[in-house]
Structures are given as structure tokens and as C-alpha cells.
Amino acid sequence: MDALNQISATLALTMGLAWASGINLYATLLTLGFLANTGNIVLPQDLQIVADPMVMAAAGVMYFIEFFADKVPGVDTGWDTIHTFIRIPAGAMLAAGSIGHLNPAVEIAAAILGGSLAAGAHATKAGTRVLINTSPEPFSNWLASVGEDVAVIGGVWASINHPVIFLIAMVFFIALMIWLLPRIWEGVRKVFHVVINLFNRGNPPPNLNPPQ
């Protein structure tokens, strides 16, 4: 029974950190570091660095910037685009680090799965925010941003304190993500198609056959 509990706890932490990193990496690092420094979790050796004050300070500064950038329509999409190259590798690294020194093959497998989950969560968030930005009012951006922060902090906490419940919830999230992503992609494609058409109307193509 203890072995089963250990496996579920490790799996929940691995999936939880990868998923949360894909949505808000800095909130994930701050939550993990806070829980470690307050004695709510004993981190695996490879993750103990996130509890270092310098790492938490850097994550805090970046979270402060993201807190405001993520609530400005258009800016949030640019921020998400840049963080495609940050959240996904970080999710893979955190997933591998949460395994501990079990086996190099297990760590690589955790990194692959963690990176994939982080990529899916990031794509779902970024695509949803593009669609939300079609609304002229800013309140939907604020609501989505705050909801994402709450979900990340609550998700990391739940993955540590209630791993079985978190794993069940994660199965439903993954199923929802698989269902949503094609629809989000289609919506994003239509948005960019409209934007491109607007630019083309304002810039008529040059006359390639001028009169002689």
C-alpha cells in the first residue's frame, strides 16, 4: 500500500508540475518553493534548487511582470508566444526532476511526457487567449488570467496533498484538452485569416504590368 501511495504521489507531482508550468511557470515555481520552505513538502534532490531564495526571487520578479502582461489584450498573446520556448522545456525539466534518481530511462520518459503535457496546457491557454482577445472588453482577459493563476496554485497544492484526486482530475483535463485543441486551432486560424484580410485590404497589391 505504501508503495502504491508513493507511486501515485510521484506521478501526481510529475504531472502537476508539467501541467502547471505550461500555464504559468513562475507561479508554479513560487508555489513549489513556498511549500518547500514552509515544510509542506520534501522536494526530490533535483528539485530542491527551486526553494533557493535567489530562484524564488527571480521567479517572483517574472511573476510580477507576467501578472500585468497577462491581463492586457494582445500583450498576453505576445507573452505566450515568447514563453512557448520557456514553459515547455521547463515543464519537461520539472517533470524529470520530480522523479528523483530512480533510473535515467525513467527520467527521460518523465521529461518526454512532462514536456508533452506542458505543451498541451500551453497551447490550450495560448489559443484560448487569442480567441478571448477578439472581445473588445478587457474583463474577460482579467478573469481568465486570475482563473489560470488560481488553477495553477491550487493544482500544485492538490498534486502534493491529494495526489489521487488530482490524478483523476488530470485525466478529465487531458480528455478535455484533446477535445478542445482542434476547435481552438480552428478558431485561431479564422482570427488570423480575418486579420490578414484586413491588412491586405489596406495594402492593395502592386501593379506588376505597368502601361508601356
QUIUR-V495767 format. One record per backbone hydrogen bond with DSSP energy under -1.0 kcal/mol. NH is the residue of the N-H (numbers start at 0). CO is the residue of the C=O. Records with the same first field share a line. If there is no record, write none. Layout:
NH=CO  CO
//
This chain:
4=0
5=1
6=2
7=3
8=4
9=5
10=6
11=7
12=8
13=9
14=10
15=11
16=12
17=13
18=14
19=15
20=16
21=17
23=19
27=23
28=24
29=25
30=26
31=27
32=28
33=29
34=30
35=31
36=32
37=33
38=35
39=34
46=43
49=46
50=47
51=48
55=51
56=52
57=53
58=54
59=55
60=56
61=57
62=58
63=59
64=60
65=61
66=62
67=63
68=64
69=65
70=67
71=68
75=71
77=73
78=74
79=75
80=76
81=77
82=78
83=80
84=81
86=82
89=85
90=86
91=87
92=88
93=89
94=90
95=91
96=92
97=93
101=99
106=102
107=103
108=104
109=105
110=106
111=107
112=108
113=109
114=110
115=111
116=112
117=113
118=114
119=115
120=116
121=117
122=118
123=119
124=120
125=121
126=122
127=123
128=124
129=125
130=126
131=127
132=128
133=130
134=131
141=137
142=138
143=139
144=140
145=141
146=142
147=143
148=144
149=145
150=146
151=147
152=148
153=149
154=150
155=151
156=152
157=153
158=154
159=155
160=156
161=157
165=161
166=162
167=163
168=164
169=165
170=166
171=167
172=168
173=169
174=170
175=171
176=172
177=173
178=174
179=175
180=176
183=179
184=180
185=181
186=182
187=183
188=184
189=185
190=186
191=187
192=188
193=189
194=190
195=191
196=192
197=193
198=194
199=195
200=196
201=197
//
